[in-house]
Every structure is written in C-alpha cells, then in structure tokens.
Amino acid sequence: MDLGIRGKTALVCAASKGLGKGCALALARDGVNLVITARGKEALEATAEEIRKASGVKVTAVAGDITTPDGRAAALKAAGTVDILVNNAGGPPPGDFRDWSREDWIKALDANMLTPIELIKAVVDGMIERKFGRIVNITSGAVKMPIPELGLSNGARTGLHGFIAGLSRKTVRHNVTINNLLPGPFDTDRLRSNFAFNAKKTGTTPEALAKARADANPAGRFGTIEEFGDCCAYLCSAQAGYITGQNFLLDGGAYPGTF
C-alpha cells in the first residue's frame, strides 16, 4: 500500500531505539525523509546509518534532549518544514508517590506533556497553511489502565491526552490530524527496566517476571517495534486524513474492556 507520503519530512523524537526507532524505520520505508533525535549520540548515529542503508532516504541525526528548549530548537532547525511529527520521550522512573517531590512531578510534566505541546505549537500552523500534517504522540497504555508504580507517567500522559482531545478537532478540517499511540508491553529497554525494578521488590528475577507477563498476555508475547512502527506510519499516511483525536491501544489484547 502506497501511503502517499514519499518525499515528506518527519521529525521523530527519541528515535535511536525502541518504539521511536520502529516509527522512523517504517516512515523511511515509505520514502519519508527524517530528522531523528535522542540524547545518546553514538546510538543515534548508528540508527541513522542503519535507516539510510535500508531505505535510501535522507536522515539527519540531532543529538540532544528534546525535553529542553535548546534540544527542541536544534531539532526543529534541522528539520525545517515538518510534515510529520512523532512525539516521544522516555517515561519518568517508577516509584511510590509518597517519595516524589514537586520537582519530580514538574520534570514528568515537562517530558511527557509540555514538550509534545511545545513541538506541536512549533509546527502546527505551518501544517495548516500547507493543508497537510500528521502528528502522532507515543504515550502509554497506562493512560487507559494505570500502572500503580508509574504514577508520574500516568498523570503526565493523561494530561497530554486531554489537551489533544480538544486541539485535534480544530486542525482536522485543514487535513492536519493528531492521534495518540498507546503501547502496552513491547520488547523495549523501558519494559526490561520495569521488570528489573519490580524484581528487586518481589525477590524474583527480571526473566521470570518477563515470562509471566508475556504468558499472561492474550497474544502470548510482547509486541515488536516493527509492528508499532507500521501502525504509526499508517496514521501518518495520506489515507488517514479522517482519523483524528483517537487513542490507539496496541497491547496484544491485555486491556480487558469494551471501550
């Protein structure tokens, strides 16, 4: 299926590995030129070269912290005209809310709510003028089914969803859509770090927790970054212009609800 976005430019955040990398790879396969960001320069440059060799598209790597004003400015300058924006940032650490200070909450909000909003603000008017724009926010399945030890993430990401619910209904008439991708358990460093955290609390091993979690999932496994990326690419396609303000849960059926 030709997604109709060949030659467009995408800014993909936190793309050196994990879900961001999956999205970048999928967009590149459809001919989208990329600006990818992450804090770790070495891993980012390796991913950029991997994508160039696999797809032949232009890939610009901008190392920096996207949650800071300087990091956002550098990424936006390198991208120039942004047709597709994939917002993504690592989630805050797990813990007990009794131990979190106001500064911890502000840091979580900066990374997982305010940074996506600032990036959207920077690109959305240009998208409206050009009558094309696709914005995808990578959040978390915890927005629908909160994870107790990830309270910082639960709160900050839910706030972003509330903001998007309103804005996305204003931009869609200009062929600018904004949607959220809510990953459940995917085989990423983030998931493995959560297993390590909980293993220390329960006196078991990360491997045992991972096996139990995968077995308990209706799919019997964790998702792959390729599966996630393909879903992201479709939401960025020309064909997805009638989809906006939606929350797409990718969790192998783990969420047991009807809605």
N, C-alpha and C positions, 0 to 999 in steps of 0.2 A: 504494500500500500504506500503510495507516494503521499507524504504528509504535507506537501505543499509549502515547505519552509526552507528549501535549499537556498543558500546564499544569505539567509538571515543571520543576525548576530545575537548570541546568547551570553549573558553573564551568569555563571553558575558558581555559587558560593560553597565553600568547604568541599571542594571537588577533588582533593588529592586522593581520597579513598572513600570507601563506604558508599552510602546512598547518593551523595553528590557526584561521585565518580560514575556511578551507574547512570545517572541522568546525563552527564556530559558525554559519555560513550554513546548513548542512544541518540542524542541530538546530532552528534558528529556523523553517525551512520546515515543520517538523513540530510547531510550536506550543510549543517549549520556551523558557522564559524564561532569559535569560543574564546571567551576570556574566563579563565578559571582562577579561583582564589583559594588560599589556605594559609595557615601560619607556618607550616613546615616547608621551607623552600626546596629541600632535596626531594622529598616525596612528591611535591607539586610538579617540579620539573620532570621527574620520571613519568608521572601520569601524562603530562602534556606531550612528551615524546611518544609515549605509547599510543595516544589518540591520533597524533599526526601520522604515525606509521600505519595505523589501522584504517584511517579514513581519508587522509589527504587534505583535510580541512585546515584552515588557519587556526592555530591555538596559541593564545598569549597567556602566559602564566604570571600572575601578580601575587607574590608572597606578601602576606600581611594579615593583620587582624581585622576582619570585616566588621567586628563589633565596635571599632573605634572610628572616629571621624576621619583620621588620616588613612586608615585602611579602606574605608568606603570611597574616599576621594580618589585614591590611587586606582582602584578597580574601575570606577566609573570613567576616569580619564582614559584608561587603556581601552575601554570598550567603545567609547564614542557613542554612536547610535545603538541603543539597546532595543531589540525587538522582542527578546525573550529574557525574562528574569526568573532564575530559580533561587529562591531564598533558602538558606540552610546555615545552621550554626550548631556546634556541639551543645548538647544539653548540660545543664548545671549538675553538680555532683549529687549523689543520693545522700540521704541522712534523715535525721529527726527534726521536725520543725522547731522543737524546743531549743535546738542548738543554733538555729540560723539567726543572724543579725539582720538589721535593716540593710546593711551593705550587701549582704548575700542576696537579699531579695532584689535590690536595685541592679546588681550585676546580672541576675537571671532575667529581669525585665529588659535590660539593655540588649542582651544577646538574643533573646527568643521572642521579643515583642517589638521593641523600639527600633532595633536595627532593620528588620524587614520593612517596617513602616517608613523609615528614612530612605531606604533604597527604592521603595515604591514611589515615594514622593519625588525622588530624583528623576525617574524615568517615565512616569505615567502620562504626563502631559504631552511629551513627545510622541508616545504611542497613540494617544488620542488624535493628535494632529495628522499622523500618518495613516490612521484608520486600521492599524494592526498592532496588537500587543498581547502577549501571553505571559502571565505571572503565575508561578506555582510556588507555594510555600510548603516546604517539608517540615512537618510538625511532629506529631506523635499520636499513636493510638491511645495514649493515656488521656487525650482530650475527651474521648468517649468512655473510657474505662480506666479511671485514675489508678496509678500505681503508688501505694502509700509512701514508699521511701523516696519517690521522685516528686515530692510536693512542690519544689521550686519550678520544675518543668511543667507540672500540671497547671499551676496558676498562670505562669507567664504565657504559655502557648494558648491556653483558653482565652486569655485576653486578646491575643492576636486574632483568633477566630471571630471574636465578637466584632472587632474592627473591620475585618474583611467582609463579614456578612452585610455590612452597610455599604462600604465602598464599591464592592463588586457589582451591585445593582445600578450604580451610577455610570460605570465605564462601559458596560457591555453593549450599549447602543452604538458605541464607537468602534466595535469589534476589538475591544480590549477586555479580556477575561482574566479573572483572578480566582484561583482554586487552591485548595489545600490537600496535600497528600499526607495521610496519617499512617505511618508504618507501624506494624506490630513487630513481632520478633523476626528480624533479619540477621543474617550471619555477618555481623559487623564488629568492629572493635568496641563500640558502645555497648552492645549486648554482652560481649565477653567480660567487660569491666563490671557490669552489673552482677553477673554471676560470681565474679571474684569477690565483690563486696558482700553479697549475701552468703557466700560460702564461709566467710570469716565469722559471720553472725550465727550461723547454724551448725558450725563444726563439721561440715561436709566438704566436698571438693567442687570446684567450678565445673569439672567434667560431668560429675553426677547430676548437678543442677541443670546443666545444658541438656543432657539426655532426657531427664524427666520433663523438662519444659517442651522439648520437641515431641516427645511421645504423647504429651497431653494435648498438643495442638491437633485440631481436626485434620489438618493436612499431613500430620505426622513428621513435620520437618520445619526448618526455618526458611524464610524467603531468601532469594538471591538478589544481588544488586542489579543484575540484568533484568529481572522481572520488574523491579521497581522502576528502573530507567525507562523501560518500554512504556509503562503507564504514564510516566511524566512526559515522554515525547508525544504521546497521543494528545494529552491535554494542551500541548504547545502547538498542535497542528492547525492547519487552515480549516480542517473539518470540525474543529471543536469550538467554533465561534458561538454556539448556542448553549454552552456549558459554562456557568459562572456561579461563584458563591457556594460551591459544593465542597463537601468533605469526603474524600475517597479513602476508605479504610482498607488497607492491604495487610491482612493478618492471618491468612490461611483459615479463616472461619473462627478464630479464637473468641471474638466478641459474640455473645450468645443472643443478642437482642434482635428484634424485628426491624427497628429503625436505627 
